[in-house]
Amino acid sequence: MYDLGDSVEMKKPHACQTNRWEIIRMGADIKIKCEHCGHIVMLTRRDFEKKLKKKLS
């Protein structure tokens, strides 16, 4: 489905107006990094799967 280092698209855009995020940590929580501005967000796996739109690469 998705793995460490994958680029994903979320349902809502970030404040910098991009939807591309890179997965940088996997576990019970998932840490993603905005590919445009570098902002890092940590979400629970449940919240991440709810907000995920699609895997890009």
C-alpha positions as CSV (number, residue, x, y, z in Angstrom):
1,M,0.0,0.0,0.0
2,Y,2.5,2.7,1.1
3,D,6.0,2.4,2.6
4,L,8.8,4.6,4.0
5,G,10.1,7.1,1.4
6,D,6.9,7.1,-0.7
7,S,5.3,10.3,-1.9
8,V,1.6,10.6,-1.1
9,E,-1.2,13.0,-1.8
10,M,-3.5,14.1,1.1
11,K,-7.1,15.2,0.7
12,K,-6.5,18.8,1.9
13,P,-3.6,20.9,0.7
14,H,-1.0,22.2,3.2
15,A,-0.9,26.0,3.9
16,C,1.8,26.3,1.2
17,Q,-0.8,25.0,-1.3
18,T,0.7,21.7,-2.1
19,N,-0.7,18.2,-1.5
20,R,2.6,16.2,-1.9
21,W,4.1,14.7,1.2
22,E,6.9,12.2,1.8
23,I,6.6,9.5,4.5
24,I,9.7,9.7,6.7
25,R,8.6,7.5,9.7
26,M,6.4,4.5,9.9
27,G,5.0,2.8,13.0
28,A,2.0,3.3,15.2
29,D,2.4,6.9,14.2
30,I,3.3,8.1,10.7
31,K,5.5,11.2,10.2
32,I,5.2,13.0,6.9
33,K,7.2,15.9,5.4
34,C,5.8,18.5,3.0
35,E,7.8,18.3,-0.3
36,H,7.4,22.0,-0.9
37,C,8.2,23.8,2.4
38,G,9.7,21.0,4.5
39,H,7.1,21.1,7.3
40,I,6.9,17.9,9.3
41,V,3.6,16.5,10.7
42,M,3.0,13.3,12.8
43,L,-0.3,11.6,12.6
44,T,-1.7,8.4,14.0
45,R,-1.9,5.6,11.4
46,R,-5.8,5.8,11.6
47,D,-5.8,9.6,10.9
48,F,-3.2,9.2,8.2
49,E,-5.3,6.5,6.4
50,K,-8.4,8.6,6.7
51,K,-6.7,11.7,5.2
52,L,-4.8,9.9,2.5
53,K,-6.0,10.4,-1.0
54,K,-3.5,8.4,-3.1
55,K,0.0,7.1,-3.3
56,L,2.1,9.0,-6.0
57,S,5.3,7.0,-6.1
